[in-house]
């Protein structure tokens, strides 16, 4: 038995205001099908969440989705999907574009609970709903996007799997979640120990959500996103898995990276000690010619996207920098699709994180900045460490798209307030300490963005 494991296709993802970026994701998606799904005659394709980048799907994006799905239908290759955080149905409606695709018999959308509120039922071709489906020697189970509740959801899934798994089949669970130890930022993630509670119940865990490849014990696999969603991800290994299962249920998972992807390049230039804008320009261009790789003229391969970061302590007014000139000149000699020049410099007098080693982690720099900001308020300078930890936790929740109410509950639990509301936080019209803490938390979180150049 062979199948293709894909995750985080993110069709419709647009970055840098470039029309080509959504097409990059579409080209990667279709190229994977044409080069690897169909020629390998796989028994099925798994898409472990975030097929779309947004619940609101543009017409061109739907065309991109249909182009690949129609090819798979013509080849009689079933497509099994679950919802991710980007393409899940809205809380106010049962409708989603993935459910439409299921209704059109283009995919099988697996969900533990169907639209009629029934739990853990097998796939039904008439209603196009179900929690699990049998294809050849495999029994494939789906799951919801649980977000912060994934840790609590695992025991429920284990209990359901106990009664639904088929010991004679190859049991697969599709799960969209971050896993502990695989992130380069301190977001809440599913502990590995909790994930391994599924070890005796399923033979393969098809993960999605984290945009880089990783494997656990030749049992849980995350392929990463086929295309980098931002330049911050360009160094991560990514691809799709071609999985072969032997008669003894032995798994051979091969990471495939041979498909069309947009290349990225990144350059850092330190302005510290540079005297004026002309010297900055000359220094950037010298380094660019030395480090950046020009795109070949005679090729149909995609041209790169390049990011140039100016950092360090600037000794003159930043408005004197001619960033457009740098961008234009780099495009001219690299033939890049797009060049971004980011001014992340800091005037020396505002260098909050000055003196930190170059290898200091982002988390430590962020903590230093936040503590400095909190300490500037006399009401909280004696509690700067405590308040900064709360701010970081609130930021982590916001980055995982958790609703504002959950973030407010966290603030309330840490500050002792009963339950602040969005309205009371917005008003910030009381001298009550817990609410002041909450207001400070919001203001300091915003200040992180304003001081992002030191991170």
Secondary structure, DSSP 8 states (H G I E B T S, - for coil): -EEEEE----BT---TT-HHHHHHHHHHHHHHIIIIITTTT-SEEEE-S-SBS-SS--HHHHHHHHHHHHHHHHTT-EEEE---TTT---TT-S--HHHHHHHTTS-EE--SB-TTS-BS-B-BTTTTB-SEEEETTEEEE-----GGGHHHHHHHHHHHHHHH--TTSEEEEEEE--BTT--SS----B-HHHHGGGTTT-SEEEEESSSS-EEETTTEEE---SS-SSGGGTTS---EEEEEE-TT--EEEEEE--S----EEEEEEE-TT--SHHHHHHHHHHHHHHH-----SS--S---EEEEEEESEESS-GGG--HHHHHHHHHHHH--SEEEEEE--EEGGG-TTTT--TT--HHHHHHHHHHHHHHTSTTTGGGHHHHHHHHHHHHHHHHTT--HHHHHHHHHHHHT-S---HHHHHH-----HHHHHHHHHHHHHHHHHHTGGG-
